[in-house]
Amino acid sequence: MNIRDYWKKQWVKNLIFFSLMAVFFFTGFPKWVNIQFTRLNLESPDEIVKIESSQPSLYDHQILIENHEGEQIQLSDFEGGAVFISLWASWCVPCIAEFSSLEVLAKEIPDISIVALNIEDQETFNSFLDKNDYNLPFYLLRTPLPSQLNAPAIPATFILNEEGKVIFKHFGAVDWSSESTIAKLNKILI
């Protein structure tokens, strides 16, 4: 019997159909495809302009964060250097699509501390990190965010200066690894 003869049988068509449906409904394949497509379509921001603000330092607030190993630290522990905060969630496809460009950014600008700050619960946070292999410093938010970090959407990016003041914010996914973006970020960090 050749393939054409098998194809004429209805049970073969049904088996193929239900196998494909199982892949789409019971695996992470559709989300993976969506992430890859989103990653291909990430763009650099048109402008990266330093915000001159009279707002108080975020380090004046008690913002507790926790890494994947359960170690809790204060956001103020990053005082004295620039901090790149990316608010994300595991269900957010654009957030995950940004991760590879954030890894490049961390290598290109080693003087900036990356804080990938998850806004979900402990179980979801740990489950995501156990299933994925990103090379970023991931943290879980343990206290409410101050008003300076309120975001209408995620991913949300905030860059803090050495004093803890927000000098840049952006809402939405971005290709942080492009040469033009890295050059613009270096300019506002000076």
N, C-alpha and C positions, 0 to 999 in steps of 0.2 A: 504494500500500500504506500502511495506517495503522499506528499503534503496536500495536494489538491483533493484527494479522496477524503482525507481527514477533515479538511475544511468544509466539506459538504455535510458533515455530521453536525447537527445542532448542538450536541453536548460539548463539542470542542469550542464552538463560538461562545457558548455560555460560560465555559471554564475560563476562557481568556477574558471575557467581559468582567466576570466577578473577581478575577485575580487583579485586574486593573483597578476595579472599584475598591478592593481591599487595600491596595497600595495607597490610593488617594485618601481613604477614610481612616485607616488605622496606622499610618506612619507619618513621620514628619516631612515627607517628601514635598507636598505642596508648599509648606512654609519655607523649606529650603530653596525651592525654585523662586518663590516670591522674594526671599532675601537676596538671592543672586541677581535677580532682575533689578531690584531696588538699588543694589550696590553698583550695578552698571550705569544707573541713571543719576547717581549722586553728582551734584555740581558744587563748585566752589562758590562761596558767598561773593556777591558783587562788591561789597564793602566790608571792611573790618576797621571800624573807627573806635578809637579809645573814648570811653565815657568818662568825663570829668564829673565826679559826683561828690556831694557834700554829705552823703548818707554815712551812717556810722559803719564801722568795721563789722564784718560778720564774725570776727573773732571775739566780739563783745558778747555774743550769744553762746549758749551752751549747746553746740550742735554735736551730738554723739553719733559716731559711725562705727560700723563693725566689719571686719574683713571676713573672708570665708572660713578662716580658722577659729573665729569667735573672739578675736582680740578687739577690744573696744578702744577707740581713740577719739579725741576731740578734733574737730576741724581746725581748731586753733593751733594744733600741733604742727601744721604746715606753715605757720607764721614765719616770715622772713624770706619767702620765695613765692614765685608766681604759681597759682593753682588753677588747673583746668578742670572744672566740674561738669560732668555730663550726667544729667538725670535720665534714667532709662527704666524700662520694664521688660520682662521676658516675652510678653505678648506683643511688644511693639516691633514690628518688622523693620521700620526705618532705624530704630535704635540699634538693632543687631547689625544692620547693614553698615552702620558707621564704624563698628568695632575695628575692622581691619585698617581703616584709615587712621584711627586713633593710635593703633600700634605703630604705624609709620611715624605719626606725629611725635610720639614718645621718643623714638630713636633720633628724629631730626632736631628736636628741641629738648635735649636732655635736662635743661635747667628748669623746665616746668613740671610740676607734679600733677600727674593725671589722677583724677578721682572719679571713677565710673560708679555713680551713686544710684543704687537700686531703690525703688520706692515701694516694693512689694513686701510680702511677709517672709519670714525666715525660711520656711519650707520651700517656697517657690524659688527663692534666691539660691538656696543650696542645690536644689534639683537642677536648675539651669546650669550652674557652674560645674556640677558633677557630670553633666552630659556634653559639655562644650569645652573646647580647649583654646581659649583666647589668652593672650599674654598681656593682660591689663590688670592694674590694681583695682579690683572690684570691692565695693563697700556696700553695706546695707544701712539705710537711714534708720536711726533709732529714736530720734526726737523730731518734733515738728520743724518744718523749715521756716526761717524768718521771712518776712515779706519781701526782702530783696531777692529771694530765690523762688518766688512764686512764678509758676509757668503755666500759660494757657494750653500748652501742648508739650509732648515729648517726642523726640529727644529735645532736651533743653540744655543749652551750653552757657556756662558762666565762667568768666576768667577773673580771678582775683589777683590784685597786686600783692606785694609783700606785706602790706598792712591789713589785708583782708577786705579791701573795698572792691566792689564789682567794677571792672573797667571795660568789660565787654559782655554782651549777652546775645544769644541767637536761639530762635525756636525753629526746629525742623532739622532734618538730616542734611549733612554736609560732607563733602569729600575733604577731610582735614589733611590729606596727604599730598595734595597738589602743590607744586612748587610755588605758585602764586599765593596760595593760602598761607603756606609756611612763611613766605617772605612778609606778608601782611601781618601775621601774628608776631613775628620777630620785631617788626616796627613798633607795635603797640606795647611790647614788653620792655622796650628800652627805657 
